[in-house]
Amino acid sequence: MSDVINLVCPACGVTNRVPADRASEAKCGKCHSPLFSGHPTELTGENFTKNVSRNDIPVLVDFWAPWCGPCRQMAPAFAQAAAQMEPQVRFAKLNTEDHQMVGAHYNIRSIPTMVLFRGGQEIARQSGAMGAADIMRWVSSQL
């Protein structure tokens, strides 16, 4: 029998239990949206904690802001890395301009900053813009 993992739906926020070996094609039991789209999930102050603590897979969060040139430069690379690494890692983005309290809580001092979470706990952090290959290499080295 296959291992079962919990995955938070990026569309409606419901936690789904799915077989680990079928995670890439799984759909939400409530809203029927795919649990993985190959694109980063947009996080807010309201859904941040649920997403980093209830996913049984690691969650990589890009803390960014729309006025930040390096953040905008890294966005396509982050999306490309998401398409390559999901469903082993959930990729997510948090706009620190709109959700300043979350950024302050995690002591984000410069952007872009990527923070890797597992089980709700920070396990690694990297500041500065990176290309897709570098993001994937850095994440893989932390797992």
N, CA and C atoms as a LAMMPS dump frame, in Angstrom:
ITEM: TIMESTEP
0
ITEM: NUMBER OF ATOMS
429
ITEM: BOX BOUNDS ff ff ff
-5.0000000000000000e+02 5.0000000000000000e+02
-5.0000000000000000e+02 5.0000000000000000e+02
-5.0000000000000000e+02 5.0000000000000000e+02
ITEM: ATOMS id mol type element x y z
1 1 1 N 0.836 -1.187 0
2 1 2 C 0 0 0
3 1 3 C 0.879 1.248 0
4 2 1 N 0.463 2.24 -0.715
5 2 2 C 1.204 3.48 -0.888
6 2 3 C 1.097 4.362 0.354
7 3 1 N 2.145 5.17 0.591
8 3 2 C 2.096 6.156 1.664
9 3 3 C 1.093 7.235 1.297
10 4 1 N 0.442 7.769 2.305
11 4 2 C -0.522 8.839 2.108
12 4 3 C 0.068 10.122 2.678
13 5 1 N -0.057 11.226 1.924
14 5 2 C 0.458 12.513 2.382
15 5 3 C -0.66 13.543 2.393
16 6 1 N -0.481 14.586 3.198
17 6 2 C -1.405 15.708 3.253
18 6 3 C -0.889 16.822 2.36
19 7 1 N -1.776 17.361 1.539
20 7 2 C -1.443 18.476 0.657
21 7 3 C -2.544 19.524 0.767
22 8 1 N -2.146 20.763 0.942
23 8 2 C -3.101 21.866 1.003
24 8 3 C -3.427 22.305 -0.417
25 9 1 N -4.719 22.421 -0.713
26 9 2 C -5.152 22.871 -2.034
27 9 3 C -4.798 24.351 -2.209
28 10 1 N -4.074 24.698 -3.281
29 10 2 C -3.732 26.099 -3.499
30 10 3 C -4.937 26.967 -3.87
31 11 1 N -6.024 26.352 -4.322
32 11 2 C -7.196 27.126 -4.737
33 11 3 C -8.135 27.435 -3.579
34 12 1 N -8.446 26.42 -2.746
35 12 2 C -9.448 26.637 -1.691
36 12 3 C -8.911 26.483 -0.273
37 13 1 N -7.696 25.959 -0.113
38 13 2 C -7.086 25.856 1.201
39 13 3 C -7.438 24.622 2.007
40 14 1 N -8.191 23.697 1.436
41 14 2 C -8.555 22.47 2.146
42 14 3 C -7.365 21.51 2.125
43 15 1 N -7.143 20.831 3.237
44 15 2 C -6.085 19.832 3.306
45 15 3 C -6.618 18.506 2.776
46 16 1 N -5.915 17.939 1.807
47 16 2 C -6.301 16.679 1.155
48 16 3 C -5.311 15.587 1.505
49 17 1 N -5.806 14.371 1.754
50 17 2 C -4.957 13.195 1.942
51 17 3 C -4.934 12.442 0.613
52 18 1 N -3.718 12.295 0.058
53 18 2 C -3.589 11.648 -1.244
54 18 3 C -2.442 10.637 -1.213
55 19 1 N -2.511 9.598 -2.041
56 19 2 C -1.375 8.667 -2.133
57 19 3 C -0.14 9.41 -2.652
58 20 1 N 0.981 9.223 -1.999
59 20 2 C 2.205 9.936 -2.371
60 20 3 C 2.599 9.692 -3.818
61 21 1 N 2.399 8.473 -4.294
62 21 2 C 2.813 8.16 -5.661
63 21 3 C 1.857 8.709 -6.723
64 22 1 N 0.74 9.304 -6.301
65 22 2 C -0.205 9.888 -7.256
66 22 3 C -0.404 11.38 -7.023
67 23 1 N 0.478 11.995 -6.236
68 23 2 C 0.325 13.405 -5.87
69 23 3 C 0.33 14.327 -7.085
70 24 1 N 1.148 14.022 -8.081
71 24 2 C 1.272 14.924 -9.225
72 24 3 C -0.025 15.075 -10.017
73 25 1 N -0.886 14.062 -9.98
74 25 2 C -2.145 14.161 -10.734
75 25 3 C -3.368 14.323 -9.837
76 26 1 N -3.166 14.46 -8.529
77 26 2 C -4.276 14.55 -7.579
78 26 3 C -5.045 15.859 -7.722
79 27 1 N -6.338 15.776 -7.432
80 27 2 C -7.219 16.944 -7.434
81 27 3 C -7.826 17.098 -6.053
82 28 1 N -8.205 18.322 -5.736
83 28 2 C -8.805 18.631 -4.445
84 28 3 C -10.153 17.931 -4.311
85 29 1 N -10.387 17.335 -3.159
86 29 2 C -11.659 16.669 -2.91
87 29 3 C -12.814 17.63 -2.77
88 30 1 N -12.55 18.906 -2.468
89 30 2 C -13.624 19.888 -2.297
90 30 3 C -13.904 20.669 -3.587
91 31 1 N -12.859 21.315 -4.128
92 31 2 C -13.093 22.197 -5.292
93 31 3 C -12.682 21.556 -6.621
94 32 1 N -12.063 20.387 -6.581
95 32 2 C -11.651 19.617 -7.761
96 32 3 C -10.563 20.29 -8.598
97 33 1 N -9.88 21.277 -8.025
98 33 2 C -8.74 21.896 -8.702
99 33 3 C -7.525 20.991 -8.565
100 34 1 N -6.606 21.019 -9.53
101 34 2 C -5.371 20.238 -9.387
102 34 3 C -4.588 20.725 -8.164
103 35 1 N -4.002 19.79 -7.419
104 35 2 C -3.203 20.171 -6.259
105 35 3 C -1.837 20.707 -6.67
106 36 1 N -1.416 20.404 -7.903
107 36 2 C -0.178 20.949 -8.447
108 36 3 C -0.444 21.454 -9.853
109 37 1 N 0.002 22.684 -10.113
110 37 2 C -0.2 23.271 -11.428
111 37 3 C 1.117 23.561 -12.138
112 38 1 N 2.23 23.366 -11.437
113 38 2 C 3.515 23.728 -12.021
114 38 3 C 3.822 25.2 -11.881
115 39 1 N 2.999 25.925 -11.099
116 39 2 C 3.189 27.354 -10.853
117 39 3 C 3.208 27.587 -9.35
118 40 1 N 3.94 28.597 -8.888
119 40 2 C 3.959 28.889 -7.458
120 40 3 C 2.57 29.291 -6.941
121 41 1 N 2.292 28.899 -5.714
122 41 2 C 1.054 29.249 -5.021
123 41 3 C 1.211 30.637 -4.409
124 42 1 N 0.198 31.483 -4.559
125 42 2 C 0.229 32.803 -3.942
126 42 3 C -0.245 32.686 -2.501
127 43 1 N 0.605 33.096 -1.564
128 43 2 C 0.245 33.051 -0.153
129 43 3 C -0.156 34.431 0.347
130 44 1 N -0.954 34.424 1.416
131 44 2 C -1.381 35.654 2.078
132 44 3 C -1.095 35.513 3.569
133 45 1 N -1.321 36.571 4.299
134 45 2 C -1.181 36.5 5.745
135 45 3 C -2.141 35.507 6.357
136 46 1 N -3.289 35.321 5.721
137 46 2 C -4.326 34.44 6.25
138 46 3 C -4.031 32.958 5.994
139 47 1 N -3.436 32.627 4.865
140 47 2 C -3.234 31.207 4.544
141 47 3 C -1.783 30.739 4.683
142 48 1 N -0.891 31.622 5.094
143 48 2 C 0.53 31.29 5.16
144 48 3 C 0.807 30.115 6.106
145 49 1 N 0.371 30.233 7.344
146 49 2 C 0.675 29.205 8.348
147 49 3 C 0.127 27.852 7.946
148 50 1 N -1.096 27.822 7.438
149 50 2 C -1.689 26.553 7.019
150 50 3 C -0.858 25.904 5.923
151 51 1 N -0.423 26.698 4.961
152 51 2 C 0.334 26.146 3.831
153 51 3 C 1.712 25.632 4.231
154 52 1 N 2.392 26.301 5.135
155 52 2 C 3.734 25.828 5.501
156 52 3 C 3.699 24.734 6.557
157 53 1 N 2.606 24.626 7.296
158 53 2 C 2.575 23.625 8.37
159 53 3 C 1.778 22.366 8.039
160 54 1 N 0.819 22.436 7.15
161 54 2 C -0.033 21.27 6.884
162 54 3 C 0.331 20.482 5.634
163 55 1 N 1.234 20.995 4.818
164 55 2 C 1.728 20.212 3.681
165 55 3 C 2.772 19.24 4.204
166 56 1 N 2.669 17.981 3.836
167 56 2 C 3.656 16.985 4.257
168 56 3 C 4.922 17.019 3.412
169 57 1 N 4.923 17.832 2.378
170 57 2 C 6.119 18.005 1.559
171 57 3 C 6.765 19.341 1.936
172 58 1 N 8.047 19.522 1.648
173 58 2 C 8.676 20.817 1.929
174 58 3 C 8 21.934 1.123
175 59 1 N 7.977 23.126 1.702
176 59 2 C 7.391 24.297 1.045
177 59 3 C 8.479 25.363 0.933
178 60 1 N 8.753 25.789 -0.308
179 60 2 C 9.723 26.851 -0.56
180 60 3 C 8.959 28.143 -0.806
181 61 1 N 9.188 29.138 0.056
182 61 2 C 8.486 30.421 -0.059
183 61 3 C 9.454 31.486 -0.544
184 62 1 N 9.052 32.178 -1.605
185 62 2 C 9.785 33.332 -2.122
186 62 3 C 9.139 34.575 -1.527
187 63 1 N 9.865 35.259 -0.625
188 63 2 C 9.405 36.53 -0.073
189 63 3 C 9.864 37.612 -1.043
190 64 1 N 8.919 38.369 -1.603
191 64 2 C 9.225 39.308 -2.675
192 64 3 C 8.342 40.55 -2.534
193 65 1 N 8.568 41.547 -3.397
194 65 2 C 7.718 42.737 -3.483
195 65 3 C 7.678 43.198 -4.939
196 66 1 N 6.541 43.783 -5.359
197 66 2 C 6.417 44.186 -6.768
198 66 3 C 7.375 45.291 -7.199
199 67 1 N 7.844 46.118 -6.284
200 67 2 C 8.76 47.201 -6.632
201 67 3 C 10.213 46.746 -6.733
202 68 1 N 10.495 45.504 -6.38
203 68 2 C 11.866 44.977 -6.31
204 68 3 C 12.293 44.419 -7.671
205 69 1 N 13.279 45.056 -8.295
206 69 2 C 13.773 44.599 -9.595
207 69 3 C 14.322 43.177 -9.574
208 70 1 N 15.209 42.831 -8.638
209 70 2 C 15.707 41.453 -8.589
210 70 3 C 14.584 40.424 -8.353
211 71 1 N 13.547 40.817 -7.603
212 71 2 C 12.412 39.905 -7.382
213 71 3 C 11.694 39.622 -8.699
214 72 1 N 11.446 40.682 -9.465
215 72 2 C 10.772 40.515 -10.762
216 72 3 C 11.654 39.726 -11.724
217 73 1 N 12.963 39.934 -11.644
218 73 2 C 13.906 39.203 -12.503
219 73 3 C 13.902 37.714 -12.163
220 74 1 N 13.777 37.368 -10.872
221 74 2 C 13.835 35.974 -10.46
222 74 3 C 12.501 35.241 -10.645
223 75 1 N 11.405 35.954 -10.775
224 75 2 C 10.073 35.331 -10.84
225 75 3 C 9.967 34.242 -11.911
226 76 1 N 10.41 34.467 -13.154
227 76 2 C 10.31 33.39 -14.148
228 76 3 C 11.158 32.165 -13.785
229 77 1 N 12.327 32.37 -13.193
230 77 2 C 13.176 31.254 -12.79
231 77 3 C 12.527 30.465 -11.662
232 78 1 N 11.886 31.168 -10.728
233 78 2 C 11.199 30.501 -9.624
234 78 3 C 10.048 29.657 -10.167
235 79 1 N 9.306 30.203 -11.122
236 79 2 C 8.205 29.452 -11.743
237 79 3 C 8.731 28.244 -12.518
238 80 1 N 9.851 28.407 -13.194
239 80 2 C 10.446 27.297 -13.939
240 80 3 C 10.897 26.195 -12.979
241 81 1 N 11.48 26.565 -11.856
242 81 2 C 11.896 25.58 -10.852
243 81 3 C 10.679 24.865 -10.278
244 82 1 N 9.576 25.602 -10.084
245 82 2 C 8.335 24.983 -9.582
246 82 3 C 7.849 23.92 -10.551
247 83 1 N 7.862 24.23 -11.829
248 83 2 C 7.404 23.272 -12.833
249 83 3 C 8.267 22.012 -12.839
250 84 1 N 9.537 22.149 -12.518
251 84 2 C 10.455 21.015 -12.518
252 84 3 C 10.389 20.186 -11.238
253 85 1 N 10.178 20.837 -10.098
254 85 2 C 10.334 20.141 -8.81
255 85 3 C 9.023 19.71 -8.143
256 86 1 N 7.889 20.264 -8.569
257 86 2 C 6.634 19.783 -7.997
258 86 3 C 6.364 18.387 -8.522
259 87 1 N 5.866 17.453 -7.748
260 87 2 C 5.261 17.542 -6.422
261 87 3 C 6.203 17.202 -5.265
262 88 1 N 7.498 17.162 -5.48
263 88 2 C 8.411 16.884 -4.361
264 88 3 C 8.495 18.063 -3.402
265 89 1 N 8.312 19.281 -3.928
266 89 2 C 8.382 20.512 -3.148
267 89 3 C 7.252 21.421 -3.606
268 90 1 N 6.554 22.05 -2.663
269 90 2 C 5.532 23.055 -3.005
270 90 3 C 6.244 24.402 -3.102
271 91 1 N 6.067 25.11 -4.196
272 91 2 C 6.632 26.445 -4.392
273 91 3 C 5.535 27.474 -4.131
274 92 1 N 5.881 28.513 -3.379
275 92 2 C 4.896 29.537 -3.024
276 92 3 C 5.576 30.901 -2.983
277 93 1 N 4.763 31.943 -3.134
278 93 2 C 5.264 33.315 -3.105
279 93 3 C 4.443 34.114 -2.103
280 94 1 N 5.127 35.014 -1.372
281 94 2 C 4.445 35.913 -0.46
282 94 3 C 4.899 37.335 -0.75
283 95 1 N 3.949 38.196 -1.094
284 95 2 C 4.222 39.597 -1.361
285 95 3 C 4.399 40.31 -0.014
286 96 1 N 5.636 40.69 0.301
287 96 2 C 5.917 41.312 1.599
288 96 3 C 5.387 42.739 1.697
289 97 1 N 5.085 43.335 0.585
290 97 2 C 4.474 44.677 0.6
291 97 3 C 3.037 44.588 1.105
292 98 1 N 2.306 43.579 0.64
293 98 2 C 0.911 43.399 1.05
294 98 3 C 0.774 42.696 2.394
295 99 1 N 1.747 41.899 2.776
296 99 2 C 1.656 41.083 3.995
297 99 3 C 2.907 41.293 4.841
298 100 1 N 3.077 42.538 5.287
299 100 2 C 4.287 42.935 6.006
300 100 3 C 4.465 42.205 7.335
301 101 1 N 3.385 41.836 7.999
302 101 2 C 3.499 41.173 9.299
303 101 3 C 4.153 39.79 9.162
304 102 1 N 3.857 39.083 8.078
305 102 2 C 4.463 37.766 7.88
306 102 3 C 5.96 37.928 7.632
307 103 1 N 6.319 38.872 6.784
308 103 2 C 7.731 39.129 6.533
309 103 3 C 8.472 39.529 7.796
310 104 1 N 7.849 40.353 8.622
311 104 2 C 8.465 40.77 9.882
312 104 3 C 8.609 39.584 10.833
313 105 1 N 7.585 38.733 10.887
314 105 2 C 7.624 37.564 11.768
315 105 3 C 8.802 36.65 11.424
316 106 1 N 9.104 36.511 10.151
317 106 2 C 10.205 35.653 9.71
318 106 3 C 11.508 36.421 9.516
319 107 1 N 11.536 37.665 9.994
320 107 2 C 12.762 38.458 9.996
321 107 3 C 13.356 38.608 8.596
322 108 1 N 12.492 38.867 7.627
323 108 2 C 12.944 39.078 6.247
324 108 3 C 13.516 40.487 6.161
325 109 1 N 14.818 40.594 5.911
326 109 2 C 15.513 41.879 5.883
327 109 3 C 15.851 42.338 4.473
328 110 1 N 15.937 41.404 3.539
329 110 2 C 16.204 41.761 2.151
330 110 3 C 15.374 40.84 1.269
331 111 1 N 15.071 41.338 0.09
332 111 2 C 14.293 40.532 -0.849
333 111 3 C 15.006 40.547 -2.194
334 112 1 N 14.862 39.509 -2.98
335 112 2 C 14.125 38.292 -2.67
336 112 3 C 14.867 37.429 -1.641
337 113 1 N 14.084 36.798 -0.787
338 113 2 C 14.606 35.802 0.142
339 113 3 C 13.734 34.565 0.01
340 114 1 N 14.374 33.421 -0.158
341 114 2 C 13.651 32.156 -0.209
342 114 3 C 13.862 31.438 1.121
343 115 1 N 12.762 30.933 1.678
344 115 2 C 12.823 30.182 2.925
345 115 3 C 12.188 28.818 2.669
346 116 1 N 12.907 27.771 3.04
347 116 2 C 12.427 26.408 2.88
348 116 3 C 11.888 25.923 4.218
349 117 1 N 10.626 25.477 4.21
350 117 2 C 9.959 24.983 5.415
351 117 3 C 9.691 23.492 5.278
352 118 1 N 9.764 22.793 6.402
353 118 2 C 9.339 21.402 6.469
354 118 3 C 8.615 21.237 7.802
355 119 1 N 7.367 20.767 7.741
356 119 2 C 6.586 20.588 8.958
357 119 3 C 6.365 21.879 9.714
358 120 1 N 6.295 22.991 9.009
359 120 2 C 6.064 24.282 9.636
360 120 3 C 7.31 24.949 10.184
361 121 1 N 8.459 24.271 10.104
362 121 2 C 9.709 24.809 10.634
363 121 3 C 10.639 25.227 9.505
364 122 1 N 11.289 26.371 9.681
365 122 2 C 12.278 26.809 8.708
366 122 3 C 13.487 25.88 8.774
367 123 1 N 13.904 25.377 7.604
368 123 2 C 15.093 24.514 7.582
369 123 3 C 16.246 25.14 6.801
370 124 1 N 15.964 26.146 5.955
371 124 2 C 17.032 26.794 5.199
372 124 3 C 16.528 28.136 4.67
373 125 1 N 17.486 29.02 4.391
374 125 2 C 17.174 30.365 3.899
375 125 3 C 18.253 30.799 2.921
376 126 1 N 17.829 31.5 1.858
377 126 2 C 18.765 32 0.856
378 126 3 C 18.268 33.352 0.36
379 127 1 N 19.118 34.368 0.429
380 127 2 C 18.748 35.696 -0.064
381 127 3 C 19.436 35.97 -1.386
382 128 1 N 18.785 36.773 -2.221
383 128 2 C 19.336 37.152 -3.514
384 128 3 C 18.68 36.392 -4.65
385 129 1 N 18.666 37.046 -5.811
386 129 2 C 18.067 36.44 -6.998
387 129 3 C 18.933 35.292 -7.513
388 130 1 N 18.263 34.238 -7.974
389 130 2 C 18.955 33.063 -8.5
390 130 3 C 18.255 32.601 -9.776
391 131 1 N 18.981 31.894 -10.613
392 131 2 C 18.398 31.279 -11.791
393 131 3 C 17.704 29.973 -11.416
394 132 1 N 16.935 29.427 -12.327
395 132 2 C 16.166 28.208 -12.055
396 132 3 C 17.064 27.042 -11.65
397 133 1 N 18.159 26.826 -12.366
398 133 2 C 19.058 25.708 -12.047
399 133 3 C 19.662 25.875 -10.655
400 134 1 N 20.01 27.11 -10.311
401 134 2 C 20.585 27.367 -8.988
402 134 3 C 19.547 27.156 -7.887
403 135 1 N 18.31 27.568 -8.127
404 135 2 C 17.242 27.344 -7.149
405 135 3 C 17.061 25.848 -6.924
406 136 1 N 16.967 25.088 -8.004
407 136 2 C 16.758 23.647 -7.88
408 136 3 C 17.946 22.966 -7.186
409 137 1 N 19.142 23.391 -7.508
410 137 2 C 20.334 22.813 -6.887
411 137 3 C 20.352 23.133 -5.389
412 138 1 N 20.018 24.392 -5.019
413 138 2 C 20.014 24.788 -3.614
414 138 3 C 18.941 24.011 -2.844
415 139 1 N 17.736 23.915 -3.379
416 139 2 C 16.665 23.181 -2.702
417 139 3 C 17.051 21.719 -2.535
418 140 1 N 17.553 21.096 -3.579
419 140 2 C 17.952 19.694 -3.511
420 140 3 C 19.026 19.462 -2.454
421 141 1 N 19.927 20.41 -2.299
422 141 2 C 20.992 20.25 -1.305
423 141 3 C 20.477 20.36 0.121
424 142 1 N 19.283 20.919 0.309
425 142 2 C 18.708 21.093 1.652
426 142 3 C 17.807 19.939 2.061
427 143 1 N 17.423 19.099 1.103
428 143 2 C 16.476 18.033 1.415
429 143 3 C 17.163 16.75 1.849
